[in-house]
């Protein structure tokens, strides 16, 4: 998980997504016992982690 500083606070954003994506996220989050907001935050965190991991792999190969 992304390291958090004690002073970190959650930020609020407005997110506009299609109704079909909303339905998919709602189903997926229910399957994993998360709120839709929690599922979106989890997915974004995983994407950032993968991106950072990819950069480290690229740096080693370079």
Backbone torsions as a table, in degrees:
resi	resn	phi	psi	omega
1	UNK	NA	155.8	179.3
2	UNK	-67.0	133.1	180.0
3	UNK	-65.3	139.1	-179.6
4	UNK	-117.3	137.6	175.1
5	UNK	-84.7	150.7	179.3
6	UNK	-57.6	-28.5	-177.9
7	UNK	-88.0	-3.1	178.9
8	UNK	-66.4	139.6	174.1
9	UNK	-131.1	155.3	-179.9
10	UNK	-74.6	141.2	178.6
11	UNK	-102.7	146.6	177.8
12	UNK	-101.9	139.1	176.4
13	UNK	-135.3	157.5	172.3
14	UNK	-94.6	129.9	-178.7
15	UNK	-127.2	121.3	178.0
16	UNK	-104.6	121.6	178.3
17	UNK	-133.4	160.2	-179.8
18	UNK	-68.7	157.5	179.5
19	UNK	-65.9	-31.5	179.1
20	UNK	-68.9	-38.9	176.6
21	UNK	-66.8	-40.3	177.8
22	UNK	-57.5	-45.1	-179.7
23	UNK	-62.3	-43.4	178.5
24	UNK	-62.2	-45.4	179.3
25	UNK	-64.6	-38.6	179.0
26	UNK	-62.8	-43.6	179.0
27	UNK	-65.9	-46.7	-179.3
28	UNK	-61.9	-45.4	-179.1
29	UNK	-65.1	-37.1	177.6
30	UNK	-64.0	-40.1	178.5
31	UNK	-62.6	-31.1	-177.7
32	UNK	-103.2	12.7	176.7
33	UNK	55.3	44.4	176.3
34	UNK	-124.3	159.1	168.8
35	UNK	-73.8	164.3	177.0
36	UNK	-62.4	-42.4	177.6
37	UNK	-59.8	-44.3	178.6
38	UNK	-62.7	-38.1	179.2
39	UNK	-66.6	-43.7	178.8
40	UNK	-62.3	-44.0	179.2
41	UNK	-63.3	-42.1	177.9
42	UNK	-60.3	-47.5	-178.2
43	UNK	-63.8	-41.8	177.9
44	UNK	-64.6	-40.9	178.4
45	UNK	-61.5	-43.7	179.0
46	UNK	-64.2	-40.0	178.8
47	UNK	-63.7	-42.6	178.8
48	UNK	-64.8	-42.1	178.9
49	UNK	-60.9	-44.9	179.4
50	UNK	-64.2	-39.2	179.1
51	UNK	-63.6	-44.0	178.3
52	UNK	-64.8	-40.3	178.8
53	UNK	-62.6	-41.6	178.0
54	UNK	-62.5	-38.6	178.1
55	UNK	-66.5	-38.6	178.9
56	UNK	-65.4	-41.1	178.0
57	UNK	-63.6	-39.8	-180.0
58	UNK	-66.9	-40.6	179.8
59	UNK	-63.4	-36.9	-179.8
60	UNK	-68.8	-39.4	-178.2
61	UNK	-72.7	-25.5	-174.0
62	UNK	-73.7	NA	NA
